[in-house]
Amino acid sequence: MAYETIIVEIEDHVALIKLNRPDALNALNDQLMSELATALGEAQQNDKVRCIVLTGSEKAFAAGADIKMMSEKSFVDVFTEDLFTPDSEAITRIRKPIIAAVSGYALGGGCELAMMCDFIICSDTAKFGQPEINLGVIAGLGGTQRLTRFVGKSKAMDMNLTGRFMDAEEAERSGLVSRVVPAKKLMEEAMNAAQKVAEKSMITVMAAKEAVNRSYETTLREGLLFERRVFHSLFATEDQKEGMAAFTEKRQAQFRDK
Ligand SMILES: CC(C)=CC(=O)SCCNC(=O)CCNC(=O)[C@H](O)C(C)(C)COP(=O)(O)OP(=O)(O)OC[C@H]1O[C@@H](n2cnc3c(N)ncnc32)[C@H](O)[C@@H]1OP(=O)(O)O
């Protein structure tokens, strides 16, 4: 399928999805969000794809929802048509792993989009923020909910109430991102991480993703039980036999997703 606001490339089992609205710092309009959902759905269906990397430009991962589109709308418009808060499940229900590679601004919906991914690698130029307060609104795609789970109440309140930006160093220190790398190395680092994930058993990767995500949705007791059940169930796979045999035989495992 031909896209106008994103670019999709598939190489070595990794789908690289690049947000591409350079004149608006990748502001998230309806078309971009719909094309992104379609591309992710296609990556999920494509057997050649084992990991997905989502990125933007050097200057902006995404500067949030399209303010020019929002500015004319009334409460009745946005409430009745459920505007500007697309169902994040189009992204979070993707079972293959998604890595966000963030350079420059990840603000408002851009920060929220990065947080919907499985982990975030950012460049030392990255700036995260929930500046919606400056527009007379609040975050609408997880900036008060996911961000609080990532960085805790105090920092999430600070960012949502003052609208200040968090730099890469603070984002790593606060647990929002997993790694910070020099801007020039960002894509290499993200693609290498994706390759590492792509080498694993897809069944095990999907199970690990589901188990970690469960920790956000349930109690510790239920989460630990879920983890234990999934751990036990993986002993029914050929990939568990292969992984453990490879360790014993001191060789590289050859996973077959079975
Ligand atoms: C998801 C939900 C529910 C809500 C939201 O996300 S609300 C949006 C939250 N985001 C923001 O408030 C950030 C808005 N942008 C900025 O503050 C600045 O653009 C900046 C700090 C990211 C960068 O500033 P800079 O001076 O370097 O660049 P600009 O001249 O301001 O921008 C270049 C170009 O892009 C257009 N732009 C930027 N962000 C958006 C946006 N969110 N929506 C629509 N358009 C955006 C900006 O207007 C300019 O284009 P023009 O020169 O044609 O006006």
The ligand as an ORCA input file, in Angstrom:
! r2SCAN-3c Opt
* xyz 0 1
  C      -2.764     13.970     21.419
  C      -3.523     15.078     22.013
  C      -4.865     14.701     22.475
  C      -3.106     16.362     22.146
  C      -1.844     16.949     21.717
  O      -0.886     16.317     21.334
  S      -1.818     18.643     21.745
  C      -0.261     19.091     20.986
  C       0.862     19.072     21.965
  N       2.073     19.563     21.326
  C       2.477     20.822     21.402
  O       1.870     21.656     22.042
  C       3.761     21.176     20.672
  C       3.491     22.235     19.607
  N       4.715     22.636     18.925
  C       5.630     23.434     19.479
  O       5.548     23.836     20.605
  C       6.798     23.822     18.614
  O       6.449     23.603     17.261
  C       8.086     23.042     18.930
  C       8.618     23.455     20.324
  C       7.870     21.546     18.888
  C       9.179     23.385     17.857
  O       9.340     24.790     17.760
  P      10.124     25.407     16.502
  O      10.149     26.873     16.728
  O      11.412     24.708     16.307
  O       9.236     25.031     15.237
  P       7.842     25.674     14.793
  O       8.099     26.812     13.877
  O       6.976     25.934     15.967
  O       7.180     24.437     14.006
  C       7.511     24.138     12.643
  C       6.203     23.913     11.888
  O       5.532     22.797     12.490
  C       4.225     23.198     12.883
  N       3.819     22.433     14.082
  C       4.585     22.127     15.145
  N       3.881     21.426     16.038
  C       2.642     21.303     15.542
  C       1.452     20.665     16.009
  N       1.399     19.985     17.172
  N       0.363     20.768     15.227
  C       0.368     21.401     14.047
  N       1.478     21.991     13.535
  C       2.596     21.946     14.281
  C       4.352     24.690     13.168
  O       3.099     25.302     13.152
  C       5.268     25.101     12.043
  O       4.544     25.183     10.828
  P       4.144     26.619     10.178
  O       5.429     27.382     10.055
  O       3.508     26.262      8.864
  O       3.188     27.223     11.148
*
